[in-house]
Amino acid sequence: MQEIAPSEIQRKGLPKEKGTSRRDTADRRGIVALPRYERQAEHSADAILLLERLRQAARDGVYPSTAELQAESKYGLRPVNRLVDLRKGKYNRTRYDIERLDCGHGVCRWRLYEPNRPDYPKDRNQNVLPLDKRPPAPVAPEMKETIARVERDDFYEPADWYERATGKPRPKFAQEDLFLWERAR
């Protein structure tokens, strides 16, 4: 008997008879299909290993790059996919705060924050509220008069820098006294 992977059964183009599967057709022809390769269970195990790797890196203060994670060959072919799944909370419904640090020249490093930063959602349904702002700083005594004038609505701030600096209106010149490029058109 010939052993063949399930994906090969579909690629070989075995005819599908009504009421049967391609796998049944392969069995009748003497082709034994190998058990279906279940990658999802391995994805979870890879993600747990990767999470432990990031925790150790956070303790050491050295953040691994994508190439380093791929070279270790412990976290699947594309560790970035496991990282994204950990961010989304796919494995244990906990969203991990994993930051991608772009280092230039196509190099990305990955950083895990534990506990999560205050503005990072812990689960899918959590709404993140903005952090409380600090109380306003005390007002300087020289600014109290300005604030009072603004509140009374009699505060005028001149638009011209000369008027703001000197407190006087800009002197007027006759058009003939100005250079050509300074004259009004």
C-alpha positions in Angstrom: 0.0 0.0 0.0 1.1 3.5 -0.7 1.2 6.2 2.1 0.2 9.7 1.1 -0.6 12.9 3.0 -4.3 14.1 3.0 -3.3 17.3 1.1 -1.7 15.1 -1.6 -5.0 13.2 -1.9 -6.7 16.5 -2.9 -3.8 17.5 -5.2 -3.8 14.1 -7.0 -7.3 14.9 -8.2 -8.9 11.7 -7.1 -12.5 11.8 -8.2 -15.0 12.4 -5.4 -18.0 10.0 -5.7 -21.4 11.0 -4.5 -21.8 10.4 -0.8 -18.1 9.6 -0.2 -15.0 11.6 0.7 -11.8 11.7 -1.2 -10.3 9.9 1.7 -12.8 7.0 1.2 -11.9 6.9 -2.5 -8.2 6.8 -1.6 -8.9 3.9 0.8 -10.7 1.9 -1.9 -7.8 2.4 -4.3 -5.3 1.1 -1.7 -3.8 4.5 -0.8 -3.4 4.9 3.0 -3.8 8.5 4.1 -1.5 9.5 6.9 -3.2 11.0 10.0 -4.0 14.6 9.6 -1.2 16.8 10.9 -2.7 18.9 13.7 -0.7 22.1 13.9 -3.1 24.0 16.2 -2.1 22.0 19.3 1.6 22.7 18.5 0.8 26.4 18.0 -0.4 26.6 21.6 2.7 24.8 22.9 5.0 27.1 20.7 3.2 30.2 22.0 3.8 29.1 25.6 7.5 28.5 25.0 7.7 31.9 23.2 6.0 33.6 26.1 8.5 32.1 28.5 11.3 33.3 26.2 10.0 36.8 26.2 9.6 36.8 30.0 13.3 35.7 30.4 14.3 38.4 27.9 12.4 41.1 29.8 14.2 40.0 33.0 17.6 40.2 31.3 16.8 43.4 29.5 17.8 42.0 26.1 15.0 41.8 23.5 15.1 39.1 20.9 14.8 39.9 17.2 12.6 38.0 14.7 15.6 36.4 13.1 16.9 35.2 16.5 13.5 33.6 17.3 13.4 31.9 14.0 17.0 30.7 14.3 16.1 29.0 17.7 13.6 26.8 15.8 11.5 26.2 18.9 8.5 28.4 18.2 7.4 27.2 14.8 8.3 28.5 11.4 6.9 31.9 11.9 7.3 33.0 15.6 5.8 36.4 14.6 2.4 34.7 14.1 2.6 33.3 17.6 3.4 36.8 18.9 0.4 38.3 17.2 -1.8 35.5 18.5 -0.5 36.2 22.1 -1.3 39.9 21.6 -4.9 39.0 20.5 -5.4 36.6 23.5 -5.9 33.6 21.3 -4.5 30.9 23.5 -5.6 31.6 27.1 -7.9 34.7 26.5 -5.2 36.9 28.1 -3.9 39.7 25.9 -0.2 40.1 26.4 1.3 43.5 26.0 4.0 42.7 23.4 5.6 45.7 21.7 7.4 45.6 18.3 10.5 47.7 18.3 11.7 48.6 14.8 15.5 48.9 14.8 16.0 49.8 11.2 17.3 47.8 8.3 14.4 45.4 8.6 15.3 44.3 12.1 12.4 44.0 14.6 12.8 43.3 18.3 10.0 42.2 20.6 9.4 43.4 24.1 7.0 41.9 26.7 5.5 44.2 29.3 4.3 42.4 32.5 2.2 43.7 34.0 0.6 45.3 31.0 0.9 49.0 30.5 -2.0 51.0 31.9 -3.5 51.8 28.5 -3.3 48.3 27.1 -6.5 46.1 27.2 -6.3 42.9 29.2 -9.1 41.2 27.2 -11.1 41.7 24.0 -14.1 43.4 25.6 -12.2 45.8 27.8 -12.5 49.5 27.0 -9.4 51.4 27.9 -10.0 54.6 29.6 -7.4 57.4 29.4 -5.2 57.9 32.4 -6.1 60.6 34.9 -4.4 63.8 34.3 -2.4 65.5 36.9 -4.0 68.3 38.8 -3.3 71.7 37.3 -0.1 73.5 38.5 -0.6 76.5 40.7 -0.9 79.8 38.8 1.9 82.3 39.0 0.9 85.6 40.6 1.8 87.6 37.4 -0.5 85.4 35.3 -3.6 85.9 37.6 -4.2 89.4 36.1 -4.0 88.1 32.6 -6.4 85.2 33.4 -8.8 87.6 35.0 -8.7 89.9 31.8 -9.4 86.9 29.6 -12.3 85.8 31.7 -13.7 89.4 31.6 -13.3 89.2 27.8 -11.4 92.5 27.5 -8.1 90.9 26.8 -6.6 91.8 23.4 -3.5 90.1 22.1 -2.1 91.9 19.1 -1.4 89.8 16.1 1.7 91.7 15.1 5.0 90.8 16.8 6.1 94.5 16.9 2.9 95.5 18.8 3.3 92.6 21.2 7.0 93.4 21.9 6.7 97.2 22.2 3.1 97.7 23.2 2.9 100.4 20.5 1.4 100.2 17.0 3.8 99.8 14.2 4.9 103.1 12.6 3.4 103.9 9.2 5.6 104.5 6.2 4.9 106.2 2.9 4.9 103.7 0.0 7.6 105.8 -1.7 10.0 105.3 1.3 9.8 101.5 1.0 11.8 99.1 -1.3 9.9 97.8 -4.2 9.4 94.3 -2.7 8.1 95.8 0.6 5.4 97.9 -1.1 1.8 96.9 -1.0 0.5 95.8 -4.3 
